[in-house]
Amino acid sequence: MAKFAKRIDYMQATADVVRYLFESMTDPETISFGGGAPAREALPVEIVHEIADEVLTREKRGVQALQYGNPIGIPDLRQAVIDRLLTPMGLKAGLENVIIVAGGIESMNLVSQLYLEPGDVVLVESPTFVHTVQIFKMFEARCIACETDDHGLVIEDVEAKIRQYSPKMIYVIPTFQNPSGRTMSLERRKALAELGSQYDIVILEDDPYCEMRYSGDRLPPVKYFDETGNTVFVNSFSKIFSPGSRLGYAFADEEIVRKIYDAKTATNSHTNVLTQILCAEFFNRGLFEPHLKMICDIHRERRNVMMDCIQSMLPEGVKYVYPDGGLFTWVELPGQVDTTAMLGDAVAQKVAYMPGREFFVEGQPVRDNCMRVSFGGVMPEKIPVGMERLAKVIRSKLYRTRS
Ligand SMILES: Cc1ncc(COP(=O)(O)O)c(C=O)c1O
């Protein structure tokens, strides 16, 4: 059998944990706080059914939906991105600045194709989204983690690491971060954009949770403060429309969008036109805003129940993040409890979570005692049941490590 390329090894450890989590989730008895999917109840099934029924005819958009499309995406979806998503954030964009891609994750892939040479350094948050790290590693980049606190990336550490490593790119998830649930402060957003300009570094800003705010005030993205075009803003329709439709977009200077277009053409020609049409109609019929309100109501309730459970059920000494939106909270256990090793016990008790270890890379300490706990995919009445099981497993581990 032919030898595999060495890049495939980089992905194995993480893929193994994800595979294990998926397998554990197939057991209907297991309550899983491990995944990153939005609530089933938040998916616009009836809306999409109605739109499809109406527009997928030969006279209307049926032929367009099934024909090859333009690599940049259909104009009405790009215009909807500008009018309904970017303009409310204070971002000024023309059609030439927006390209539709196959899910948020494809942007990371395409932007990496544009900029990364083997050996280049990418600065990331600690912890950060494991999937994107895998992409950077696939491009043989070296990921170096920067310090974070409750207000996001610590700018002094970012600047120190810029001087030390001369990175090509900085990857940031500023709002309701995956995995920590934390949000970067306004001052730091501005400072990060300025660092990108000052040192001529690409800031890859990935903001798929920014619309899912349940409390607190909305903040402008890092891109809002970008005066030199160094920031590339990427986003996804997975949380606000549907993950299965595999839609996302990138917003950047025209020259960068043209390069993304070239990389996209070479990668997979264009994004699925059928789902682009359904999504564009969803926006253009005024269905997005009420749907978003419903999504936020559903997830706010789950967030509230989850945080009540964390406060009342988990043992003393546990630290956690109170997220103002998104799908995750981040729990840090006291003592030496290794959450990767603990996962087997948890699954045996029919509860799952995502161990923290996978979210750390070189440059900052690996925190084995942390876990990502997702409240998005679990019904509110099931959350206390699952958290009681998890609390029991944690208590048994704490007792064992202390004795
Ligand atoms: C931070 C972050 N970026 C990107 C994505 C990818 O989104 P998509 O499903 O659109 O590929 C996710 C999904 O969980 C995410 O958490």
The ligand as an SDF file (V2000), in Angstrom:
LIG
                    3D

 16 16  0  0  0  0  0  0  0  0999 V2000
  -14.8840   28.9150   15.7920 C   0  0  0  0  0  0  0  0  0  0  0  0
  -15.4960   28.1650   14.6710 C   0  0  0  0  0  0  0  0  0  0  0  0
  -15.1390   28.4480   13.4240 N   0  0  0  0  0  0  0  0  0  0  0  0
  -15.6620   27.8030   12.3820 C   0  0  0  0  0  0  0  0  0  0  0  0
  -16.5980   26.8240   12.5610 C   0  0  0  0  0  0  0  0  0  0  0  0
  -17.0750   26.0640   11.3520 C   0  0  0  0  0  0  0  0  0  0  0  0
  -18.3050   26.2910   10.9820 O   0  0  0  0  0  0  0  0  0  0  0  0
  -18.9500   25.5380    9.7340 P   0  0  0  0  0  0  0  0  0  0  0  0
  -19.8670   24.5350   10.2730 O   0  0  0  0  0  0  0  0  0  0  0  0
  -19.6870   26.6180    9.0300 O   0  0  0  0  0  0  0  0  0  0  0  0
  -17.8690   24.9850    8.8780 O   0  0  0  0  0  0  0  0  0  0  0  0
  -17.0230   26.4920   13.8380 C   0  0  0  0  0  0  0  0  0  0  0  0
  -18.0140   25.4280   14.0430 C   0  0  0  0  0  0  0  0  0  0  0  0
  -18.2340   24.8810   15.0430 O   0  0  0  0  0  0  0  0  0  0  0  0
  -16.4560   27.1700   14.9260 C   0  0  0  0  0  0  0  0  0  0  0  0
  -16.7840   26.8930   16.1890 O   0  0  0  0  0  0  0  0  0  0  0  0
  1  2  1  0
  2  3  1  0
  2 15  2  0
  3  4  2  0
  4  5  1  0
  5  6  1  0
  5 12  2  0
  6  7  1  0
  7  8  1  0
  8  9  2  0
  8 10  1  0
  8 11  1  0
 12 13  1  0
 12 15  1  0
 13 14  2  0
 15 16  1  0
M  END
$$$$
